[in-house]
Amino acid sequence: MTVIAGKKRPERVTSEDLDGVARSVLTDVVHCAVAAKTDKAYDWWKVLFALYPNSKATHAGRSRDKTLLMEALRPMFASDGDTETPAPCTFCGAPASVLWAKSKLPLFDTNKALNSLPPGLRGWPVCRGCRVAMWALPYGAWVTAGSATVLSCETPAAEYEFATRNVRRARRIAQVGFSSLGGGARPELVALRALRAVEGGMSATTLWSFKNDNQEPWLRVSRTRRAVPRFLATVDGNRLLRRGWRLLELALTQRDRDGKVSVDGVGEAARLVFEAEDRRSRSLVSQVHQLLWDTHRWSGGDRVALTRLAFRYEKEVHGMEPDLKGVAILIADWIEHGSGSPRGRLAEYRNAGLSGYRLGQLLYQAGYRLKLDGRKVEVDPAAWQPLLGKQSRAWEHRMLLGAEVLRVLGERGVEVAEPPDDPRERERVEALLEQPVLVADDEYYIGGA
């Protein structure tokens, strides 16, 4: 609502601004509610239906006449009437004389839920400012035809940036539909770009994605750690880390048979720093670990960049700075000089590397094998401890160890994938890798002019 009003802070929104926002929202609602299903503006009605499925604007029996529908909806945002005993607004505490039930509120009870209103009340008291804000919510949210994603952040400037980008996108959807936008875009990218307003400080961020549906409503929550803005600032300011992030983005990009982007790697990389509340999200470290095992894909420099990115993420975001060099050298020595072929030993390590027990067995065997062969074995036993058993975040240490082992092998030339032979292809890839991170073209997410 603040962005639509053209103000920087909510407390600066005046009564006149509120009138303008209400008019703008009602105009869009009526225009989309009477649009034919083949009309592009109908896409915005789908958004409203996903959030307010029982309202007069989305009900199957709504009027298709603009004038009649406008008259029916205008009282929703009318000023609070004079009452002797106004109730405090449910959301902000201001005096309120209008009662709203679940049909006009997003993410409230569905038809499957019992009435949760206090006894004797016909609805929740909602002041005019909150009523307008409730229906301005889709503009500041990342919306699809069936859901909305909103952001909360410790830094108001980041929330403002998130809302600003989404208002631009929402206005385009209301005019020309979802077909004008690029496919595969993600709200996590918009959120990370908004976090640049934190300027490298500490600030936790939460994304709330929901659908307020009569049949199957749902809510999904994902969060970033407070140090993520600092990590992003570090990546921006370090050439090797920027290259690692760009490699990650390019590796996660998928194209269809026609060469068009079907999965955007920029958004997928941004998604990796968000941790789902149900723990079903991928982590950045695990994704880098998986990519590095594609041993024929990366040059030595690329492997170093990806490894450093994973280590820096753990240091900045989780406060972990494990010293894995000694253990990595022990395993690399065993792969290079142990009995059998290096390829076979590399495969053996890969199979054991993520299990604390099996990794402990491998380290035990590797150390004694090298010692019996007369080779120097120097590793601090304390360095083994974070890798073994079910200790906190031990799985991340094991993944980082895998990245370090592959880096050491790459330095020694044991397993090194050469860059493309075609000089034009090398030049193209290098140009892509030199681009800054998180700079997907706005037109891809918001739509072309």
Secondary structure as GFF3:
##gff-version 3
##sequence-region A 1 449
A	DSSP	three_ten_helix	10	12	.	.	.	ID=ss1
A	DSSP	alpha_helix	15	33	.	.	.	ID=ss2
A	DSSP	alpha_helix	42	51	.	.	.	ID=ss3
A	DSSP	alpha_helix	66	73	.	.	.	ID=ss4
A	DSSP	three_ten_helix	74	77	.	.	.	ID=ss5
A	DSSP	beta_strand	87	88	.	.	.	ID=ss6
A	DSSP	beta_strand	95	96	.	.	.	ID=ss7
A	DSSP	beta_strand	99	100	.	.	.	ID=ss8
A	DSSP	three_ten_helix	102	104	.	.	.	ID=ss9
A	DSSP	beta_strand	124	125	.	.	.	ID=ss10
A	DSSP	alpha_helix	128	140	.	.	.	ID=ss11
A	DSSP	beta_strand	142	143	.	.	.	ID=ss12
A	DSSP	beta_strand	148	153	.	.	.	ID=ss13
A	DSSP	alpha_helix	156	176	.	.	.	ID=ss14
A	DSSP	three_ten_helix	178	180	.	.	.	ID=ss15
A	DSSP	alpha_helix	187	194	.	.	.	ID=ss16
A	DSSP	three_ten_helix	195	198	.	.	.	ID=ss17
A	DSSP	beta_strand	205	211	.	.	.	ID=ss18
A	DSSP	beta_strand	218	224	.	.	.	ID=ss19
A	DSSP	alpha_helix	228	236	.	.	.	ID=ss20
A	DSSP	alpha_helix	239	252	.	.	.	ID=ss21
A	DSSP	beta_strand	254	255	.	.	.	ID=ss22
A	DSSP	beta_strand	261	263	.	.	.	ID=ss23
A	DSSP	alpha_helix	265	271	.	.	.	ID=ss24
A	DSSP	beta_strand	275	276	.	.	.	ID=ss25
A	DSSP	alpha_helix	284	292	.	.	.	ID=ss26
A	DSSP	alpha_helix	300	318	.	.	.	ID=ss27
A	DSSP	alpha_helix	325	337	.	.	.	ID=ss28
A	DSSP	alpha_helix	342	352	.	.	.	ID=ss29
A	DSSP	alpha_helix	356	372	.	.	.	ID=ss30
A	DSSP	three_ten_helix	381	383	.	.	.	ID=ss31
A	DSSP	three_ten_helix	385	387	.	.	.	ID=ss32
A	DSSP	alpha_helix	394	412	.	.	.	ID=ss33
A	DSSP	alpha_helix	423	433	.	.	.	ID=ss34
A	DSSP	alpha_helix	442	446	.	.	.	ID=ss35
###
